[in-house]
Amino acid sequence: MTVGENIRRFRKEKNLTQKALGELVGVAQNTVTQWENSTNSPKMPQIDKLAEILGIKATDLLPGDFSAKTEDRQALTETFRYAGDALLQRALDELDPILASRGYCFDIALDIESESGYCLIYPDGYLALTREDLQTLYESINSYILFSLSELKRKRLGAFHLKPDDSNHLKVDDLRPYLKDIDLD
C-alpha cells in the first residue's frame, strides 16, 4: 500500500473526514486529498503528526510491510552503524535529513534483499539499496551542493567579502579569473 492508501485507511478507521483530518494536521482538505491520491506526499513532520492523530506509529503509514518491532529495528540499525563501513554510515547520516525534508527516508531492509541492509522509502513504495547506490547518491548530492555554492559565489562576486588578509586565505589576485566577467568600474 502507498502512503496515501494508508492515510485513507487509517482516517476511515477513525471515522474522520478529509476536512477534519486536515484541520487536525493544520492543512487544507485539498492537501489530504492529494496525499490520499498520491499526487503529493506529506513531509516527515506531517507523517509524525498524522500518526499521533490516528493513534498509530509513523512507520504504519509508510509503504510496504515495516512491522518489525522497534527494538529489532534499533538493534539492526546499531549493527549496521558500527559494521565498519564508514562511507556507508556517513552517506546515511548526511543524506537522511536531506531526504526526510522531502518526504523520503532510509529504513532497514528487513523484508527485501539489500546488499547494504538499507532501503529508501519513496511516497509510493521502497527500493533496496546497494552500497554503490548510496555512494553515488551521496557523491551526486555533495557535488551538486559544492557546484551550486561555487556558482552562487561566482555570480554574486561583487557582494562577496574576503576574509582578513592572512596566508591561509585567498588573495584578490587568486580571484582575477572570476573577475573578468564583472564590471568593477
N, C-alpha and C positions, 0 to 999 in steps of 0.2 A: 504494500500500500504506500501511496505517496504521503508526504507531509499534509497536503490538502485533504486527502481522503481521511487521514487520521484525525485532523481537526474537525471535519464534518461529523465523523462517527462519535467522537467524544462529546462534541457540542450537543448532538441529538440525544446522547445518553443522559446528559444533564438537563434536557428539555429547555435548552436556550435557543433563542432565535439568533440569526447572524447579527442583527442590530444590538441585541442585549449583550452578546459576547464582545462585539466591537466596543460598546460603551465601557465594559469592564476592563478591557485591554487598553482603551484610550485611542482607538482608531475608528474610522468610519465603517459602516456596514459594507460599503463597496470594497474596502480593503479585505474584510473577512471573506467576501465572495471571491475575490481574486486569489486569496490563499487556497480556498477550497477547490477552485477550478485550476489550480496550479499555474496561473498566469503571473503570479507574483509569489514571493516566499517571505515568511516572517523572518526577521533578524533574530539572532540568538537571544537578546534580552526579551523580545516578544515571545519567543518559544518558552522561555522560563516563566513569563507572566501567564501565558496560556496554560501551562502545566499546573501552575499554582491555582488558577481559577477553576480548572477542570478536575483538580484533585488527583493528578497523575504525575509521573516522572517526566521530565523533558524528553528523555530517550524514547518514551512511549509514542511521541509524535513523529519521531524520525522514521524514515522508510526502512523496510526490511524487518528482520527479527533480531532485535537488540535487547533480548530479555535476560541476559546474563546478570547474575547477582552483582550488586555494586562492589562487594568485597572482591569477587573474582576479577572484575574489570580493573580495580585498583591494583591488585596483585600482578596482573598481566602487564599493566602499564609500567609498574616498577621494574618488572623483569626486562621489558624492552628498553626502558630508560637507562638501565645500567648494564646493558648487554655488550658494552664496549664499542658500539658504533657511534662515535662522536658526530660524524657528519649527519647521520640519520636523526639523531636526537636534536642537533642544532637546527636542522631543517624543520622538524616538527615544532620545536619551541618557538621559532621565529615566524613560521607560516601560520600556525594555528590562530593567533589573534587577528591576522590579516584576513584569513578566510572566514573566521567566525563573524567578523563585522559585515560580511556579505551573505550570510546565511548558510555557509558551508562549514563543515568541521571534520576533524580526524576522529577516528574511533579505532578500537582494537578490532581486528578482523577475526571474530570468533567463528562465524558460520560459513566463511568462504576461504578458499585457498589464497594466501597472500605471502609472497616471499619476504616482505618487510614486516609482516604481522599487523599492518595497518590498512585501513580503507578510508576513502574520502567519501563523506556523506554529502550527496547533492540533494537539492529540494525534492527530486523525483526518483531517487534511488541511491545506490552506492557503487563504488568502484574499488576493487582490490588494487593495492599499490605495490609496485616493485620498488626496490631501493633506487633504481635508475629513475623511475618516475619522480620520486621525491627529490632526488638530486637535481634533475632537470627543472622541476618546478621552482626549487629554491634558487638555483643559479639564474633562471629566467627573471624571477621577480627581483632579485638583488641587482642584476644587470640593468633592468628597466629603471629601477629607482635611481641608481647611480647615473645612468644616462639622462634621466629627466632632471636630476639636480644639476648636472653639468650644463644641460641646455638652458635651464632657467637662469643660471648664473651668466651664461654667455649672452642671452637675450636681454638681461637686465644689468649688464656690467656697469652701466653708468650709475646705478644705485648701490653697487657693491662697495663695501668699505673694507679695506685691507686691515689686517691686524697690525698692531705696532711693529715697527721695523726691528727684526732680530734675525739672526742667521737661520733660524728654523722655519721661517715663513717665506712665501713668495715675494719677490720684488716686482715693482711695476714693469721692469724690463721683461720679466717672465710672462707678463700678460700681453705684451705687444702683439703677438699673433692674433689674439682675440679682439684687439682694439681696431684692427684695420677696417672693420665694417661699421664702426661707430664714429660719428662726427663729434669730436671733442671740442670744437670751436663754438 
